[in-house]
Amino acid sequence: MMKPIVLAMLVCDYYYRDAHTGKSILAGTFSSINSPLFPSKHGNCAVYISLTDVAVTGQLQLIFRKENGPFSMTLPPWEVQCPDSRRAVVEIGGNINGLPLPEEGYYEFVVMWDGVEISSRRLQAVKINLGQPGQQQENPPDPGTPE
């Protein structure tokens, strides 16, 4: 089976494709999400994928899942058309509103091509303590000491 090569995969706040230039516009790339509570939902995020060596038309699908956990969410697939040349770069992106995060830990976006996993991108969900405004933490960590 011919599988495309994933050149880049980014997670960001927002993805947009300019209709006039065909350029992909990405805003706010990140690899972790902070939340004071879990389960949580991240308001808006987007995934951008750049492929090459697309030899045949196929279906690309993202699965968002917890690493070593039971949570998994399958996103709607994209039908990717084979370009005129396998050397061409195919760019795909989409926005996800309300990304569910059941608990803190590591998650991943998995790229499936016609049902076969070809790449993944890790994302960490981190629980943070917001505290009260003006309230000082008890025994704040020394910035020079690793935790």
N, C-alpha and C positions, 0 to 999 in steps of 0.2 A: 504494500500500500504506500502511495506517495503522501508524505506528510510535509506540510509547510514548515518553514523555520521561523520561530518567533524572534524578531530582532529586538523588540522592546515591548514592555508591558508596564504601564504606570497606573497607579491609583491616585486620584486627585479629587478636588471638590467639585469640579465642573468640566465638562467636555463640550466642545462646539465645533462644527465644521463650517467654515466660511463658504457660502454658496458661490461666491464670485471667484475666489482664488483656489478653492479646494483644500486650503490649509486647515490642519487640525489645531485648535486652540485649547490648551490645557491650563487650568488655574488651580493653584494650591496643591501641589503634589505632596503626598505623605505616606508614611509606612506604619504609623500607629494612630490609634484613636483613644483619647482620654475620656473617661466617664466617671462621675461620682457614684453611680449606681448601676447594678446589673440585675436582671436583664436590661438592655438598653437598645435604642435605635439611633443610628447616626443619620442625621437629617438628610443630607444629600452627598453622594459620592459618585464618582465616575471611573470607568476603566477604559484605558486606551491600549490598543494592541496594534503592533506593526508587524506584518508578515512578509516573507519573500518565499520564493520557490513554491508558489501555488501552482501546481501542475494540472489540477483538475478542479472543477466546481465542487464545492463541498459545504458542509454545515459546520459552523463554529459555534460552540456553546460554552458558557461560563457556568461553573458550579462554585458557589461560595460555601466553604465548610470549615468546621472547627477541626484543627489538627488533633488527631487521636481522640476525637469525641464523636458523639452521635449526631450533632447538628449538621445539616446539609440543606442548601437551597439551590435549586436549579433555575437559572435565568432563561428567558426566551432565546431561542437560537437565531443566528444570522445566517442567511444563505450567501456564501461568498462565491462570486463569479471568478472564473479563471481568467486572468489578464492575458493580453497578447503575448507577453514574454514572461517566462519563469523568473527572470531577473527583476521584474517590476516589484515595487513595494506596495502592498495593500494595507491601508489603514482603516481600523474599525474602532468605534468608540460608542459608549452609551452611558447615560446617567441612571443612577439607582436611587430612588427616593425612599428613605426609611430602612437602611441596611440593618437587619436585626443582629444583635450581639448578645446571645444568651448569658454569657459569663466572660470574665476576663481571661486572657490567654492568647494563644496564637491561632490565627485563622489563615485561610489561603483561598485565592481565586485560582481555580484550575481551568485551563484552556483545553477543551475537548474538540478534536477534529474528526468528524464522522464517527463519534463514539469512542475515540482513542485519546487518552491523555497525552498532550504534547508539551505542556509547560505549566508552570504555576508561579504565583506571586504571593509572598507571605505578608501578613498584616497582623499587628499586635494590638489587642484591646487591653488598656491599662486602667486600673481603678485608681482614681486620685481623690485626695481629701481636700475639699474646698474650704472647710473651716468657716468661721464667721468673719465678716469684714472687720478689720482692725484687731482681730484676735491673733495673738502670737502662739505659734506651736510650742508645745512643751519639748524641751531638749532638742532644738533643731539640729539636724546632722551637720557635722563639720564638713564644709565643701572640699577639704583636702583629704578626707577619709572615705575610702570606698565603702559602700553599704553591702 
